[in-house]
Amino acid sequence: MKIATTFTGASASLRCRLAAACLTPLLLATLSTQAQTRSQTTFQTNPRSSAPTKKAIPSLHATGLFEVKIDPQPPEEKGGGAAIGRMFLDKQFHGDLEATSKGTMLAAGTGAKNSSGGYVALEIVTGSLKGRTGTFVLQHSATMNRGVPQLSIIVVPDSATGQLTGLAGKMNINIVDGKHTYDFEYTLPEAP
């Protein structure tokens, strides 16, 4: 993971940014969640009846590598001061998802081994998912409770555009030997 750093200001600010920069990889590196399938349904009209019938959209799967650059920002008193670290995200996805993303992360915690903390983030992804182009927003929510991680990354409902309109899903990330991978379980209506 590449972390861009520019440290200026008081020592409290330095401690906060160091904690945020340390907490993020710690949360991500220890996550080993299993992919969960999220089902989505559409309605079709039965030609023999006017009542709609449910048709399940099959769950799809995408995997690949990604790189992330984290750019810690100076603390803002209006946003919680030094207790809450704020970072900009810049990602490059490869594999089934060929895309870039830009986003913002907020984090709190010390980053020490077996400690507690958390982060939330939003990122807009722009690119191609198995040949279909568009954008969508990912929402992250992660907690480390005394060294036990919990992570949720979902597609914000109705955030997808272009050929990805209707996209729903959940992404898991893993870090093994310093390499970041994603495992994306999703549903996407058939192209018209």
N, C-alpha and C positions, 0 to 999 in steps of 0.2 A: 504494500500500500504506500503510495506516495503522499506525503503530507507537506503542503506548502505552509511555511511558517514565517511570520514577520512579528516579532515580539517587541512591543513598546508599552510603556505605561507602568503602573504600580505593580508591586509584587503580587497583590491579590489577583490582578488581571492575569499575570503570568501563570499563577497557580491554577486559575480557572481554565485557561486555554490548554495548559499542559494536561490537566485532568480530563478535559473534553477530548483532546487528541489521543490520550491513552485509553479512555473509556470506550471509545468507538471501536477500535480494533479488538479490544478485550471482549466486548459484547459480540462482535461478529465472529471472532475466532473460535469462541466456545459454543456457538450455536450449532446444533445438530438436530434440527427439527425434521420431521417426516412431512412429505408433501401431502396435502389434503385436497381432495377433489371437491370442487364447488360445483353444484349442479345449477343449471339455469333452464327454464322452460320457455317455450313460445306457444302461442295459441294458433291453431288452424281450425277452420270451419269444416265440419264433416259434411260432405256433399249430400248425404241423406237426411241430415238434421241441421237445424239452425244453431244448435248448441256447439260452442267451441270445444275442441279436444286438445289436450296437452301433448306436445311433441318434445321430447327431451333433445337438447343439443348435446352432442357427444363432447366429452372432456378431451382436450388436446394437451400436448406436452411439448415444451421447448427447453433446450439446455444449451449451455455454452459458457464461455469465459467473459470476465469483465475486468476493467481497470478502473480505479477510482482515485481522484485527487481530492483531498480535503483541505480547504483553505479557511483556517480559524479567523474569525472576525473580532474586532475589539468589543469588549462588553459595553452594553448600553444600560444606564440606570433605569430608563423607562421600560426596559425589557427584562428586569431582574438582576441587573448588574453582574458582578463577577461570579455569582452562584450558578448562572446559566450560561453555558458556552454556546456560541452561535457559529456555525460553519457553513460555507458554501460547498456544494458538491458538484463535481464534474466527472461524468462516467462515460466510458466507451464499452458497449456490449458487442460481443462477437458470437457467432454460431447461428442458432435458429432465429435469434433476435439480433439483427444488425442495426444498431442505433446509438445515439448519444443521449445523454440526459443532463439536465441542470437542476439543482435543487438547493434547499436550505434545511439544515439540521439544527435542532436544539438539544443539548445534552447537559446532564448534571451527574456528578459523582466523582470519586477520586481516581478511579482506574486501577487501584491496587488489586492484587490477586485476591480472589474470594470476597471482594467487597460488593457493595450495592450501588446502583445507579440506573439511569435510563436515558433513552433518547427518543425523539419523534422527528420525522422528516417528511417532506413532500418533494417529489421530483417529477418533472415533465420529461417523458421519453418521446423522442422523435426518430422515426426510422421505419424499418421493415421487419415484420414478424412472419416468417415463412412465406415471404413474397408479397405480403399485403402491407401497404404503407399507411402511415398516419401517425397520430400522437395519442398518448394516454398519460394519466397521472398515477404514480405509485405513492401510497401512504404507508410510512413505516411507524411502528410502535414497538419499542423494545425495553425490557426491564431485566436488570441483573439483580437478583435477590440473594445476597451472600454467596455469590459465585454461581448461582443457578440461573441460566439465561432463559428468556422467553421472548420470541420475536414474531411479529405479524407484519407481513408486507402484502397489501392488497391493491388491486386496481380500484381507484375511486369510481363508484358507479356513475355511468353516463359521462365519463370524462373523455372517452375515446372519440377520435375524429377520423375522417377519410375512410379508407377501406377497413379500418379497425373499429368502426362504430359498432357498439353492442358488446365490445370486449369486456369480459369479467374474469377474475382469477386471483390466484395467490402465488407469490414468489418466495422461494426459500433460497438462502445463500449459504455457501460453505467456503471455508478457507482451509486449504490443505497445502502444506509446504510453501506458504506465502502466495499461492495462486487462488484467486477468487473465481468461483463458479456460481451460476444461477440455475435453478430448477423451477420452471414456470408451468404450473397447471392452470389451464384456462379454458374458457368457452368463447366461441365466436360464431355468430350466425353465418350461414353460408353466404357467399358473395352473390349479389343479385344477377 
